[in-house]
Amino acid sequence: MDGPSGSATHPLVEFARRLSFADVSPSARSATRLAILDSIGCMLGGSRTGLARQAAEFVLAMGGNAQATVSGRGLRTSMPLAAFLNSVHANALDYDDAFERDGKGMGHPGASVIPAALAAAEHAGATGQELLTAIVAGYETANRIIEAIQPTPARHARVWGVAVHQAFGAAIAAARLLRLGELAFHDAFGLAGTMSAVPAARKWNWTNRPLSSPKDVVASQAESGVKAACLAASGWHGSRDMLDGETGFWIMAGSDRCDPTRFTDRLGTRWTVEELSFKPYPACRWVHAALEAAEHLMREGALRAADIREIEVGSFEDVVENFAERRPKTMVDAEFSLPWTMAVTIAGLPKGPQWYSDATLNDPAIQAIADNVLMVVDREAQARHFSEERKSMSVVRLVTCDGRRLERRVAVALGGVASPWPKGGIEAKFHSLADPVIGEEAAGELRRGILGLDEGEPIGPLYALIGGPSTERPR
């Protein structure tokens, strides 16, 4: 099928459709295996949260044919519902990956692409190489779209959506794994755009908490991507020029500009999956620089929480005004609270679900530290966030009980290309999340299977490991 002359949509979709395992560079394959490991770890870690239980109640009530596995719950349901619930799990702790350019965040692609791919791969009986290649194609599509439609700073201050573009990546991955023909493949892409979410991040109840439960809205995008592929396989038609022209997806997504050259710039030689950031803290990326600075000062000074008299954090206005909740009532509220995440960091709590357990949220000692966090607008952080850079910079100043004054500024937080994880760090993060849910032995087997996806071994047994012990049965 030839695309319209000058189309921005057609070459990107065709690249994703035609991509072969052999086309993917060894370094991109390696990066993708780590991305899958990180996402599945986040899925397992998030599977036992209250947010996940609420979403599971919905999925169980909907029923659905047993086509695909739900992580950590010993449950199988339809492909779209499995993609939805696994995406909720992946994003529940706000520990999932991000596409980031020098500190400028552009979505959480793994939480939509990987759950969609897993659901379709299991139902289709795909090989490990097919799964890995589909995930690469999904990342490339989603990441290039969001990079091309970045708004001006003035527009971003008014309209912002975290995952509005991620249904495209989910649809591409699912369409490949369900082996759609050429025309249906393009239809699936267009349908994904039609079923995408609106850019609603400025309306999460920032000034009237509790925050909106879907937060980044990654789960509906995973579900929509799978639905788009399934409907296209059934004969539904979708837009063939979704990205094109003055009425293209960019304006639907709330942007005020689009650079269509970015859709295909160095396509097949530059792999955006190698540019992901993996979160070292289970919290919104905007607070990571502050948490990293505080953790560094605590470690370098051999300090305990009891040694700290004053805590001051300088950041940009959105954080100071909207992330100031000191008594979060929900896990989501706590993930987007600088005083809370700073308190559990200062207290040295293990990173993961414990940060947001009922016991922790009601711990007077943690609450006392949160009350002691002073938040101020930092001039440099403000200037650099509300610019083309859109960095999430912070500076932390501690005053100890013996009078020492310590300060550290972090421009770009650990986890991305500019400040990568240490060797073995993502594997350790995976085990910290997976071991409590499926057990250390099963988690080790799952890790080895994921890191060996392209070695030709059957991947069917991995789904049972991902599912873990049964906690529910379909109604």
Secondary structure, 3 states (H helix, E strand, C coil): CCCCCCCCHHHHHHHHHHCCHHHCCHHHHHHHHHHHHHHHHHHHHHCCCHHHHHHHHHHHHHCCCCCEEECCCCEEECHHHHHHHHHHHHHHCCCCCEEEECCEECCCCHHHHHHHHHHHHHHHCCCHHHHHHHHHHHHHHHHHHHHHCCCCHHHHCCCECCCCCHHHHHHHHHHHHCCCCHHHHHHHHHHHHHCCCCCEHHHCCCCCCCCCCCCCCHHHHHHHHHHHHHHHHCCCCCCCCCCCCCCCHHHHCCCCCCCHHHHCCCECCECHHHHEECCCCCCCHHHHHHHHHHHHHHHHCCCCHHHEEEEEEEECHHHHHHCCCCCCCCHHHHHCCHHHHHHHHHHCCCCCHHHHCHHHHCCHHHHHHHHCEEEEECHHHHHHHCCCCCCCCEEEEEEECCCCEEEEEECCCCCCCCCCCCCCHHHHHHHHHHHHHHCHHHHHHHHHHHHCHHHCCCCHHHHHHHHCCCCCCCC
